[in-house]
Amino acid sequence: MIAEAYSRDLQKPELVSFKEVSRWGRKYGFPVVCTLADESEEKQIHWAASLLIQVAGTWPREDMPELLTPERGSALFNDAMQLLANGLGAANQLR
């Protein structure tokens, strides 16, 4: 249900802008950095997906599951993986 709701929100300006910042911020000296490198992939995906959902306003924070595991191939999963790639890559550059 959450992934479906997120799919409906893909064109929200705040979500589109956030994803652009996560992609291009490093180029301009303002990277989005992920500090979850020591966590499991499952937890990394949970936190990335949760952040995207909050930015888009897709789902009430108090109704979020304890561990969100979006289905592979869904827009939420793909965007979470892209956010992680950007954030972990930026973190590695800073080390």
mmCIF file of the C-alpha atoms, coordinates in Angstrom:
data_MODEL
# 
_entry.id   MODEL 
# 
loop_
_atom_site.group_PDB 
_atom_site.id 
_atom_site.type_symbol 
_atom_site.label_atom_id 
_atom_site.label_alt_id 
_atom_site.label_comp_id 
_atom_site.label_asym_id 
_atom_site.label_entity_id 
_atom_site.label_seq_id 
_atom_site.pdbx_PDB_ins_code 
_atom_site.Cartn_x 
_atom_site.Cartn_y 
_atom_site.Cartn_z 
_atom_site.occupancy 
_atom_site.B_iso_or_equiv 
_atom_site.pdbx_formal_charge 
_atom_site.auth_seq_id 
_atom_site.auth_comp_id 
_atom_site.auth_asym_id 
_atom_site.auth_atom_id 
_atom_site.pdbx_PDB_model_num 
ATOM 1  C CA . MET A 1 1  ? 0.000  0.000  0.000  1.00 0.00 ? 1  MET A CA 1 
ATOM 2  C CA . ILE A 1 2  ? 2.774  2.443  0.894  1.00 0.00 ? 2  ILE A CA 1 
ATOM 3  C CA . ALA A 1 3  ? 4.683  1.733  -2.324 1.00 0.00 ? 3  ALA A CA 1 
ATOM 4  C CA . GLU A 1 4  ? 1.509  2.266  -4.364 1.00 0.00 ? 4  GLU A CA 1 
ATOM 5  C CA . ALA A 1 5  ? 0.827  5.566  -2.608 1.00 0.00 ? 5  ALA A CA 1 
ATOM 6  C CA . TYR A 1 6  ? 4.436  6.607  -3.227 1.00 0.00 ? 6  TYR A CA 1 
ATOM 7  C CA . SER A 1 7  ? 4.034  5.827  -6.941 1.00 0.00 ? 7  SER A CA 1 
ATOM 8  C CA . ARG A 1 8  ? 1.146  8.288  -7.082 1.00 0.00 ? 8  ARG A CA 1 
ATOM 9  C CA . ASP A 1 9  ? 3.385  10.950 -5.510 1.00 0.00 ? 9  ASP A CA 1 
ATOM 10 C CA . LEU A 1 10 ? 6.342  10.601 -7.881 1.00 0.00 ? 10 LEU A CA 1 
ATOM 11 C CA . GLN A 1 11 ? 5.710  13.951 -9.563 1.00 0.00 ? 11 GLN A CA 1 
ATOM 12 C CA . LYS A 1 12 ? 5.281  15.989 -6.386 1.00 0.00 ? 12 LYS A CA 1 
ATOM 13 C CA . PRO A 1 13 ? 7.633  18.979 -6.688 1.00 0.00 ? 13 PRO A CA 1 
ATOM 14 C CA . GLU A 1 14 ? 9.179  18.428 -3.256 1.00 0.00 ? 14 GLU A CA 1 
ATOM 15 C CA . LEU A 1 15 ? 10.061 14.818 -4.078 1.00 0.00 ? 15 LEU A CA 1 
ATOM 16 C CA . VAL A 1 16 ? 11.379 15.627 -7.544 1.00 0.00 ? 16 VAL A CA 1 
ATOM 17 C CA . SER A 1 17 ? 13.521 18.420 -6.068 1.00 0.00 ? 17 SER A CA 1 
ATOM 18 C CA . PHE A 1 18 ? 14.867 16.244 -3.266 1.00 0.00 ? 18 PHE A CA 1 
ATOM 19 C CA . LYS A 1 19 ? 15.893 13.510 -5.696 1.00 0.00 ? 19 LYS A CA 1 
ATOM 20 C CA . GLU A 1 20 ? 17.632 16.098 -7.883 1.00 0.00 ? 20 GLU A CA 1 
ATOM 21 C CA . VAL A 1 21 ? 19.520 17.497 -4.886 1.00 0.00 ? 21 VAL A CA 1 
ATOM 22 C CA . SER A 1 22 ? 20.626 13.996 -3.911 1.00 0.00 ? 22 SER A CA 1 
ATOM 23 C CA . ARG A 1 23 ? 21.931 13.440 -7.444 1.00 0.00 ? 23 ARG A CA 1 
ATOM 24 C CA . TRP A 1 24 ? 23.588 16.782 -8.089 1.00 0.00 ? 24 TRP A CA 1 
ATOM 25 C CA . GLY A 1 25 ? 24.423 18.218 -4.664 1.00 0.00 ? 25 GLY A CA 1 
ATOM 26 C CA . ARG A 1 26 ? 27.896 16.655 -4.564 1.00 0.00 ? 26 ARG A CA 1 
ATOM 27 C CA . LYS A 1 27 ? 28.858 18.382 -7.829 1.00 0.00 ? 27 LYS A CA 1 
ATOM 28 C CA . TYR A 1 28 ? 28.177 21.753 -6.217 1.00 0.00 ? 28 TYR A CA 1 
ATOM 29 C CA . GLY A 1 29 ? 29.823 20.940 -2.888 1.00 0.00 ? 29 GLY A CA 1 
ATOM 30 C CA . PHE A 1 30 ? 26.630 20.078 -0.979 1.00 0.00 ? 30 PHE A CA 1 
ATOM 31 C CA . PRO A 1 31 ? 26.341 16.297 -1.002 1.00 0.00 ? 31 PRO A CA 1 
ATOM 32 C CA . VAL A 1 32 ? 23.570 14.304 0.605  1.00 0.00 ? 32 VAL A CA 1 
ATOM 33 C CA . VAL A 1 33 ? 25.584 11.918 2.782  1.00 0.00 ? 33 VAL A CA 1 
ATOM 34 C CA . CYS A 1 34 ? 24.435 8.545  4.109  1.00 0.00 ? 34 CYS A CA 1 
ATOM 35 C CA . THR A 1 35 ? 25.925 7.487  7.448  1.00 0.00 ? 35 THR A CA 1 
ATOM 36 C CA . LEU A 1 36 ? 24.368 4.015  7.426  1.00 0.00 ? 36 LEU A CA 1 
ATOM 37 C CA . ALA A 1 37 ? 27.254 2.114  5.782  1.00 0.00 ? 37 ALA A CA 1 
ATOM 38 C CA . ASP A 1 38 ? 27.623 -0.129 8.851  1.00 0.00 ? 38 ASP A CA 1 
ATOM 39 C CA . GLU A 1 39 ? 23.937 -1.125 8.840  1.00 0.00 ? 39 GLU A CA 1 
ATOM 40 C CA . SER A 1 40 ? 22.431 -4.071 6.959  1.00 0.00 ? 40 SER A CA 1 
ATOM 41 C CA . GLU A 1 41 ? 21.161 -3.481 3.437  1.00 0.00 ? 41 GLU A CA 1 
ATOM 42 C CA . GLU A 1 42 ? 17.639 -4.129 4.726  1.00 0.00 ? 42 GLU A CA 1 
ATOM 43 C CA . LYS A 1 43 ? 17.935 -1.299 7.265  1.00 0.00 ? 43 LYS A CA 1 
ATOM 44 C CA . GLN A 1 44 ? 19.569 1.014  4.734  1.00 0.00 ? 44 GLN A CA 1 
ATOM 45 C CA . ILE A 1 45 ? 16.670 0.471  2.335  1.00 0.00 ? 45 ILE A CA 1 
ATOM 46 C CA . HIS A 1 46 ? 14.165 0.987  5.159  1.00 0.00 ? 46 HIS A CA 1 
ATOM 47 C CA . TRP A 1 47 ? 15.650 4.348  6.140  1.00 0.00 ? 47 TRP A CA 1 
ATOM 48 C CA . ALA A 1 48 ? 16.108 5.570  2.563  1.00 0.00 ? 48 ALA A CA 1 
ATOM 49 C CA . ALA A 1 49 ? 12.534 4.611  1.645  1.00 0.00 ? 49 ALA A CA 1 
ATOM 50 C CA . SER A 1 50 ? 11.216 6.171  4.861  1.00 0.00 ? 50 SER A CA 1 
ATOM 51 C CA . LEU A 1 51 ? 12.988 9.450  4.081  1.00 0.00 ? 51 LEU A CA 1 
ATOM 52 C CA . LEU A 1 52 ? 11.552 9.534  0.564  1.00 0.00 ? 52 LEU A CA 1 
ATOM 53 C CA . ILE A 1 53 ? 8.062  8.867  1.913  1.00 0.00 ? 53 ILE A CA 1 
ATOM 54 C CA . GLN A 1 54 ? 8.402  11.679 4.439  1.00 0.00 ? 54 GLN A CA 1 
ATOM 55 C CA . VAL A 1 55 ? 9.703  14.142 1.834  1.00 0.00 ? 55 VAL A CA 1 
ATOM 56 C CA . ALA A 1 56 ? 6.756  13.330 -0.437 1.00 0.00 ? 56 ALA A CA 1 
ATOM 57 C CA . GLY A 1 57 ? 4.241  13.363 2.416  1.00 0.00 ? 57 GLY A CA 1 
ATOM 58 C CA . THR A 1 58 ? 3.012  9.986  1.191  1.00 0.00 ? 58 THR A CA 1 
ATOM 59 C CA . TRP A 1 59 ? 2.233  8.317  4.513  1.00 0.00 ? 59 TRP A CA 1 
ATOM 60 C CA . PRO A 1 60 ? 1.754  9.542  8.103  1.00 0.00 ? 60 PRO A CA 1 
ATOM 61 C CA . ARG A 1 61 ? 4.929  9.075  10.147 1.00 0.00 ? 61 ARG A CA 1 
ATOM 62 C CA . GLU A 1 62 ? 3.023  7.492  13.036 1.00 0.00 ? 62 GLU A CA 1 
ATOM 63 C CA . ASP A 1 63 ? 1.604  4.811  10.701 1.00 0.00 ? 63 ASP A CA 1 
ATOM 64 C CA . MET A 1 64 ? 4.952  3.735  9.260  1.00 0.00 ? 64 MET A CA 1 
ATOM 65 C CA . PRO A 1 65 ? 5.903  0.090  9.816  1.00 0.00 ? 65 PRO A CA 1 
ATOM 66 C CA . GLU A 1 66 ? 8.838  -0.719 12.069 1.00 0.00 ? 66 GLU A CA 1 
ATOM 67 C CA . LEU A 1 67 ? 10.720 -2.153 9.092  1.00 0.00 ? 67 LEU A CA 1 
ATOM 68 C CA . LEU A 1 68 ? 9.675  -0.981 5.641  1.00 0.00 ? 68 LEU A CA 1 
ATOM 69 C CA . THR A 1 69 ? 10.733 -3.389 2.902  1.00 0.00 ? 69 THR A CA 1 
ATOM 70 C CA . PRO A 1 70 ? 9.553  -2.124 -0.478 1.00 0.00 ? 70 PRO A CA 1 
ATOM 71 C CA . GLU A 1 71 ? 9.169  -4.701 -3.224 1.00 0.00 ? 71 GLU A CA 1 
ATOM 72 C CA . ARG A 1 72 ? 12.145 -4.983 -5.564 1.00 0.00 ? 72 ARG A CA 1 
ATOM 73 C CA . GLY A 1 73 ? 11.415 -3.217 -8.819 1.00 0.00 ? 73 GLY A CA 1 
ATOM 74 C CA . SER A 1 74 ? 8.886  -0.805 -7.303 1.00 0.00 ? 74 SER A CA 1 
ATOM 75 C CA . ALA A 1 75 ? 9.455  2.925  -7.726 1.00 0.00 ? 75 ALA A CA 1 
ATOM 76 C CA . LEU A 1 76 ? 10.003 3.230  -3.969 1.00 0.00 ? 76 LEU A CA 1 
ATOM 77 C CA . PHE A 1 77 ? 12.632 0.476  -3.964 1.00 0.00 ? 77 PHE A CA 1 
ATOM 78 C CA . ASN A 1 78 ? 14.414 1.901  -7.019 1.00 0.00 ? 78 ASN A CA 1 
ATOM 79 C CA . ASP A 1 79 ? 14.432 5.441  -5.630 1.00 0.00 ? 79 ASP A CA 1 
ATOM 80 C CA . ALA A 1 80 ? 15.652 4.192  -2.236 1.00 0.00 ? 80 ALA A CA 1 
ATOM 81 C CA . MET A 1 81 ? 18.507 2.313  -3.902 1.00 0.00 ? 81 MET A CA 1 
ATOM 82 C CA . GLN A 1 82 ? 19.438 5.406  -5.928 1.00 0.00 ? 82 GLN A CA 1 
ATOM 83 C CA . LEU A 1 83 ? 19.369 7.566  -2.799 1.00 0.00 ? 83 LEU A CA 1 
ATOM 84 C CA . LEU A 1 84 ? 21.622 5.052  -1.036 1.00 0.00 ? 84 LEU A CA 1 
ATOM 85 C CA . ALA A 1 85 ? 24.036 4.926  -3.963 1.00 0.00 ? 85 ALA A CA 1 
ATOM 86 C CA . ASN A 1 86 ? 24.277 8.713  -3.991 1.00 0.00 ? 86 ASN A CA 1 
ATOM 87 C CA . GLY A 1 87 ? 24.554 9.048  -0.218 1.00 0.00 ? 87 GLY A CA 1 
ATOM 88 C CA . LEU A 1 88 ? 27.010 6.209  0.365  1.00 0.00 ? 88 LEU A CA 1 
ATOM 89 C CA . GLY A 1 89 ? 29.123 7.367  -2.584 1.00 0.00 ? 89 GLY A CA 1 
ATOM 90 C CA . ALA A 1 90 ? 29.299 10.869 -1.145 1.00 0.00 ? 90 ALA A CA 1 
ATOM 91 C CA . ALA A 1 91 ? 30.214 9.488  2.280  1.00 0.00 ? 91 ALA A CA 1 
ATOM 92 C CA . ASN A 1 92 ? 33.041 7.424  0.780  1.00 0.00 ? 92 ASN A CA 1 
ATOM 93 C CA . GLN A 1 93 ? 34.457 10.502 -0.945 1.00 0.00 ? 93 GLN A CA 1 
ATOM 94 C CA . LEU A 1 94 ? 34.608 12.338 2.369  1.00 0.00 ? 94 LEU A CA 1 
ATOM 95 C CA . ARG A 1 95 ? 36.671 9.615  4.068  1.00 0.00 ? 95 ARG A CA 1 
# 
